[in-house]
Amino acid sequence: MNSIHSSISSVLTTWWNARRWILVLRISLGFSAALPAFVLQAAAGAVGDNPIGIPDTHHQTSQRSVTLDGQPATLSRYERRDGRNAFLEGEHFSTVIATDGTLKGFANISLDLVGNPLPSRERAEQIAAEFLRKATPDLLTSLRRASVTLHDEPILLSRAGHNETVQLTGLKFKARSLADGRWFWVIVGSDEKPMLFERDLEWATLLARRKTEQWLHDRWIKLQDIPQVDKPSRWSLPWTH
């Protein structure tokens, strides 16, 4: 399993290095985005190491082929090596990567981030901009900032034979690409690092919720895995974002 972990880490590193030239080009040309000046100034100096890394405390437990709005992608899931809350709806680190190597999203759902003070909204927006500048600079070329709000992700815990659900709270920077009208967001955790990122999200305006599949969210995955005959319709599923 260590070899699998190393292999996936190599894929993420290769993905990052392949996009460095794009990042350098964006920095040299500059970009136009509806972000506060102090955020852009901080992001301009944010070039550094790969901002996405699988925690050393985790190992890969599954990988599956999925689709996002009809396009193929790969969902990889990592759970804690010590077995703590290592089950669906528990703690996990997951990635969704398209066949062309585009990072569609990742989630770091960790009990270690629960109950700690969050950064200010201004700081969270700055962190989000830094992450986007490093990982997905194409999203910064033309965007409209929507909001920075509190966001909860549930974590199912198993303690002394009893289950309970706690809320992992972060600050969600939400924006829309003016190039294609799709949405993206970065959720910043109490450690002042992105804990969840998703991009290229289609929105159902009349229903006020996303259309794009939620492969990083366990409650949604559970409904995909039930027998087809018992599966509810797409629009009755819990679209929570």
N, C-alpha and C positions, 0 to 999 in steps of 0.2 A: 504493500500500500504506500510505503515511502517513495517508491519509484513513481507511482501514479501522482503523488503530491508534487514531486520534483518535475514531472512532465508537465503538469498543468501550470506550475509556476513558470516553467520555461515558456509555455505558450503565452502567458500574460506578459512576460518580459519581452518576447519577440513582438507581440502586438504593440507594446509601448514603444519599443525602439523604432518600429516601422512608421510610427506616427510622429517621431521627433522632428523630422524635416518639415512636416506640416506645421508643427508648433513653432519652429524657428521662423518659418515664412510668415505666420500670423503675427508674430512679435515684430518682425521687421516692417510689415505693412501696416500694422495697427488694425483696429476693428471699430465698428460702430455698434453700440449696444445701449439699451436704456437702463444703465446701471449708474449708481452714484459715483462721482469722481474718485472718492477715497477707496471704493471697492476696486475700480479699475486700476488704480495706482498700486494697490497691494498685489493684484493679480499679475501685473506686469513683471514683478520680480519673483514670481512663484515657480519658475522653471526649476525642476529638481528631479529627484528619483521617481520611479514608477509609483504613483499614488495609490495603487491597488495591490495589496499583498494578502495572501492566505495566511491567517494566523498560525503560528507554530503550534498552538494548542489544538489545532484541528487536523483531521484527515478526511480524505474523500470517502463518502459513503454511497454516492449514487451519481449517475449521469444519464440523461435521457434526451432524445430528440424532441423538440417542441416547435410550435409555430407562433409567430407574432404577426397578426394581421395578414396571415397567409404566407409569410416568409419563414423559411426554416432557420432554426437556431438550436443551440445546445445549452441545456440547463445542467450545471454541475453543483453538487451539494457537498458541504463539508460539515462535520459535527465534531464535538469535543472528543479528544482521545481518552479523557478520563470518564466518558460516558454521562457526564452531567447533562440532564435534560436533552439527551440525544435521541429525539424522536420527532415525528411530524408535529408541528406547532410549538416545538421547544426551541432550544438555541441552535443556530446554524449560521454558516457563512455560505452564500450561494452567488453564482454568477450566471448570466445569460449572455452568450456570445453568438453573433450571427455568423453565417457561413463565410462571409467576406472578412471576418475578423473584427467587426465593429462590436465594441462593448455596449450591449443594450441595457445592462443594468447589473447591480450587485446589491447584496444585503448582508449586513453584519448584525444579526439579532443576538445580543449578548446580555446576560443577566448582570454582567459587570458594569453596564451602562445605566442600570435602573436606579432611580432615586437620588442621583447626583445633580448638583446645580448645572443649569444650562448656560451657555454663553448668551450675551445680549443678541437681539435681532440683528443689530449692525454687524457684530462680530460673526454671526452665523452666515450672513450674506457675503461677507468677506471671505470666509472659509469656502463657501460654495463656489465663489468666483475663482479662487485659487485652484480648487479641484478641477473645475471645468477647463481652466487654462492649461492645466497639465494633461488631463486625460482626454478631453473632447473639445479641442479649440474650435472646431467647426460650429459648435453650438453658440459660440460667443460672437460670431460674425454679424448676426442679425437677430435680436431677440427683444421681446417685450416682457419686462418683469411684471409678475402678477401679484405676488404676495410673499410674506414671510410669516408663517403661522405655526403654532404648536401642532404636533402630530403624534398620535399614539400608535404603537404596534404591540399587539398582545404576545406574551410569552407564556406558554404552559409549563408549570414547574411541577416536579415530583419531589415531595419532601416527606420522609418518614411514612411512606405508603399512601400519602394523600396528595391529590392534585389541586393546584390552584393556578389562577391566571393573574399575572401582573402586567402592568402597562409600561412599555419602554417608550419614553417620551423624547422627542427631538424637535428641532426647529426646521421646518420645511420651506426651502426656497423654491418657489414655483415660477416657471417662466414658459413663454411660448415662442417657438421659432417663427419669425416673420417670413422665412423662406418657403416653408411648406405648411405652416399652420399647426404643426404638431406640438405637443407639450413635453416638457421635461422637468425634472425636479431633483434636488439634492437635499437630503435630510441630514442635519448635523446633530451629532450626539453630545453627551455631557463631557466626553473627552476632547471636544473641539476637533473632531474628525468626521468626515462623511460616514454615516452608518447605512445609508440607502441611497441609491441613484437609479433613476429610470429615464429613458429617452425615447423619442419618436412615438409618443402616445397619441392615439386617435381618441377624439372626444365625442360623445353623444350629447349634443347640446340640449335637445328636448328632454332627455332623461337626466341631465346634469351629472353625468358620470362618464368614466372612461369606457371605451369599447375594447381597447387592446387587452389581451390576456394578462393575467397577474401571476406569472410563474415564480415570482419571488415571494409570494404570500401563501403560507401553508393552508390557511382555511380555504382558499380558492383551489389549491391543488387537491385537497381531500375530495372536493366535489367532482374533480375531473377523473378521479380514480374509482368512483363507484360504478357499478354495472350500468351500461348504457340504457337498459330498460327502465332503471330507476332514476336516471339523471334528470334534473329539472331543466327547463329551457334556459338558453343562454342569458336571457334578460331577467331571470329570477335569481341568478347567482349573486353572491355578496360582493358587489363592486364597491370597494370601500375607499377608493382614491379618486 
